[in-house]
Amino acid sequence: MLPTFPQFKKLELADRSDVEQFTLGRPPSSDFNFAGLWCWDTDEQVRIAELDDHLVMRSVDYQTGEPFYTFTGPDGEGSCGVAAILLDHAAREGLPPQLRLIPEHLAGSLRADGLEVAEDPDNHDYILSVERLERQPGTAHSSPMTKVRRFLRERPTARVAALDFTSPCMRQEMAQVAELWARNKGETNPKEEIALARLVGRSQEFRLAGTGVWVEGRLAAFDIAEILPDGYAMAHFIKYDRTIRGLSKYLNHMSARAMREHGCQWFNFEQDLGIPGLRMHKRGLQPVAYLKKYIVTKSQGGQSPLATRGQAHFSPSTGEK
């Protein structure tokens, strides 16, 4: 049971059912996905509480580590009151007077007198079609499937299998691929290493689907997705040897096939955080829709340039945005 705001508790594995009661039945936002929240909370900084039937969270910025408040739950008049209370609380705490990562289903209710709502495109989740990701269509001159076929010609002994998260050897191989990925990019992220180990170490708690590609007898690529209700899957980790030509396209193809076999239609590929290279890569996967996120602030009076009235709501079944 969650404490009532302004009391908070740190996020723990045992909180899963309490958190998910606020998110089930809606398109899955990466920011409120419990598996992602828990495995990435390596410094145990996330705090959660309940306020007027809403989940309230004190989290930290993915890149800067700066704290902020967010919330989710049912839309309606009650959400405006929750927003106002949290904005006042943030100001008293000395934080920027804004709420971040607010899900799209709340945005309409929050467009009220005294509040301003702005899209936060750096944090929109990319929604991919699993069927389209498996086919990977391209132009007549540049098709990802051409690269997949070339990879298979050049690596005829490559094999694909589901990951066995219970195997210590498999876990070690995955850690080595993640380390190689970071070395190829010229950067290290100790927090990511811990997050991967946390998720894999408690894989029995979640419905995970892992796909691995072995090249010349060694694990060279893997991805871990979580199978969610309503035909969705959530990306958690995708790592591969960047020096092997065509490997990433082949991994996408085979992991999409695995997700389809699990009954998934939509793949939440999470946000790009405004990183140019990551944005280019994710847009290249041809998303069919976005789960939009918003920043909420107090109105300064008059029509604000932050106001975003009349935004269209997307439906993944039609690809509308």
N, C-alpha and C positions, 0 to 999 in steps of 0.2 A: 504494500500500500504506500502510495506516495504522500509525503507531507504536504500540508496546505501552505501555499505562499503566504508570508514571506520566508517560511522555513524551507530549506532545501536539503537534499541528500546527494551524496556522490553517486554517480552512475555505477551500477553493479550488474553482473550477469543475471542475478535473480530478479532484476527489474523488468525483464523482457516482456512478460505478459502485461504489466502495468503500463508500459510505454506503448505497446502495440495496440492497446484498446483505443488509442487516439488516432491511429493511422490506418487501421484495417478498413477496407471498403473504399479507399481513395487511391488514385494513382500514386505509386510509391516514390516519394521524394528521397533522394540520396541522403539529405541532411537529417532525416528522421528515421532512416533505416537502422534498426537496432544493432544488427551485426556490424555495420560500418561504424556506428557511433561507439560501440563498445571496444572494438579491436583497435581503433585509432586513438582512443582516450588513454594513451600510454602514460601520460603524466597525471592521470586521474584528476583532471581539472573540470570536467563536465559535471554540472549540478542540475537536478531536476526537481520539479514540484508540480502541484496541481492548483489551478485557480479557476473557479467557475466552470468546471467541466472541460478545461483546456490543459494541455501539457505545456508547462513553462520550462524553458531550458536556459541556463547560463553556460555558454560555450566559448570557444576561442577561435579566432581567425585561423584558417588553414595555413596561411602563409606567414602572417606576422605574429601570431600567438596572442593578439590583443583580445580581451574578453568582450562579449556582447550578449544581448538577450534576444531570444526568439520564442515563438510559441506556435502550436497547432491545435486543432480540435474542430468542433462544429462551427460552421459559419452562422451568421445572424447577429443580432444587436449585441449579444453578450461579448462578442469578440472585440468590439470597439472599447468596451470597458476594460477588458484585459489589456489591450494595447495601451490605453491611457495610463493604467496603473504601472505597467512595466516601463513606460517612458519616464514617468516621474521617478521610479525606483532607480533607473539607470542614471538619471541626472543627479540624484542624491548621492549615488555611489561615485560620482565623478567621471562616469563613462560618457562617450558621445550620446546625446539624446536621440537615439535611433534604434529601431528593431530591425534585424536582418534575417535573411533567409525565410521570409514569410511565404508560405505556400500560396499558390495561385487561387485555390478555392476560398481563401480568406480575403483576398484583395478587394473583391467587390463590396463586402460588408464593411471594410475599413475605409472606403472612400466616403468619409462623412465629414461634417463640419468639425474642424479642429484637428484633422489628421490629413497628411499628405502621403501618397503612395507612389513609389517610383520603381520601375522595373530595374532589375539587377542582372543584366545579360551575362556578366562574367560567371554567374552562378546558376544559370538555367541548365537543367539536366537535358542531355541529348537522348531522345527516344529513337531507337533504331528498330526497324522491322527485322525480326529473326530470319524470315524467309528471304528478304532482300540481302541481308548480310551473308547468308549462305551462298546465294547466287553471285553476289558482288558484281552487279552489272557496271559497265563503264562505257566509254565511247568506242567507236569502231577501231580507233587507233590505240586506245589505252584501256585495257580491261584488267582488273585485278585477277580475274580467273586465268588470264594468259600467264600472269606471274605464278599462279598456283600450279598450272600445268608445267611451266618451266622448272619450278622447284622440284616437282616430282620426277622430271626427267633427269635433273642434275643430282637428286638425292633419292635414287630408287629404293634404297633400303630404309628410308624413313618410316617410322611407324607411329601410330596414334593409339592412345589408351586412356581410360579414365584414371585419374589420380587416386591413389590409395592414401588417404590422409592419416591412416593409423600406422603406416609404415615409417619407422624412424629413418630408414635409408631414403625413402621418398622425400621426407621432410628436409633432409640434408641436401638432396639434389635440388629441391626447389629453392632453398636458401642460396645455393651456389649460382643458380640461374639469375636470381634477383641481384646477387652481388655482381655478376658479370654484366647485367643490364646497366647497373649504376656505373660500373667502371667504363663501359662503352660510352656512356653519356658524359663522363668526366665529372660526376657528382656522386655524393653519398648522402643517404638519408637514414640515419640510425633509427629514427622513429618509425619509418616504413618497415625496416627489418623486424622491429618489435611487433608492429601491427600484424604483419604476415604470420609471425610465429604464434601470436595470440589467437588469431582466427583459425589457423590450422590445428593448433593444440586443443581447441575446443570445438572442432568441426562437428562433433556429435550433437551439439546444441542447435545447429542450423541445418537447413536443407541445402547443402552445397553441391555444386556440380563442377568438377575439375577436369580439364582436358590437358593432356600432356603430349608433346611431340618429341620423339627421340630421333636424333640424327647421329649416325655412326656410333650407335650404342650408348649415347649419353643423352640425358634430358636436356633439350636445347630451348624449349619453350613451354609455357603453361599459362592457363588462365583459371581463375576461380570466380564462378558466378553463383549467386544465391537464387534458388527457385522460389518465387513468391506467388501469392494467389492471383487470380484473374488474368492468367496468361503472361505475367511479367517475370523477367529475370533482372537481377541487379549485378552490375560489374563490381568486383572487389579488387582483384589483382590480375594484371596481364603483363607478363615478362617473357622476354625472348632474347636470344643471341642476335644482336643487331648486325653482326658481320655476315650472317647467312642470308643470301639473297632469296627473297620470296617467302621467307619463313613466317613473317607476320601475317601475310595474306592467307597462307595455308592455315595458320592457327585460327584466324577469324572464321575461315570457311568451316573448319572441323568443329570449333566450339559452337558455332551457330547450329550446326547439324545436331550436336548433342542437346542444345537447348530446345530445339524443335522436338526432339524425341521425348523430352520432358514435358511437352505440351505448351511450351512458351511461344508467344507471338511477338512480344515486345521486349526490348532489351534496354534498360536504363544504363547509359554509358557515362553517367555523371557529368559534372560541369568541366569547363576548360579553365576556370579561374582567371580568365583574361590573358593567359599565356599564349602569345602568337603562334608558336609552333604546335602547341596542343590544340588550339582552336582550328588551325588548318587541317590537322590530322582528323579531328572529330567531324568537321564539316565534310571532309572527303569521304566519310562513311555514309553519307547521304541520309541524315536523320529525317524521319517522317513527321516528327513533332518535337516540341520542347515542353518540359515541365518548368514553368516560369517561377522565378523567385522575386520577392519584392523587398524594398527598404521602406519602413514606415517612420515618419517623423511628425512632429507637431506643426500645424500650420502657422505661418507667420502673418497670415491675413492676406486676403485677396487671392487671385489665381496664381498658384505657384508653378514654376517651370517643372517641378517634380511631379505634379499631378498627372495621373495616367488614367483618364476616364474613357470608358467605352472600349477597353481592350477586349479582343476576341478570345474566347475560351476554345482550346483545341480539343479534338477528339482523336485519339490514336487510331480508332477504327476507320476514320476517313482521311487521316493525315492533315486535317485542318488545323490552323494555328490562330 
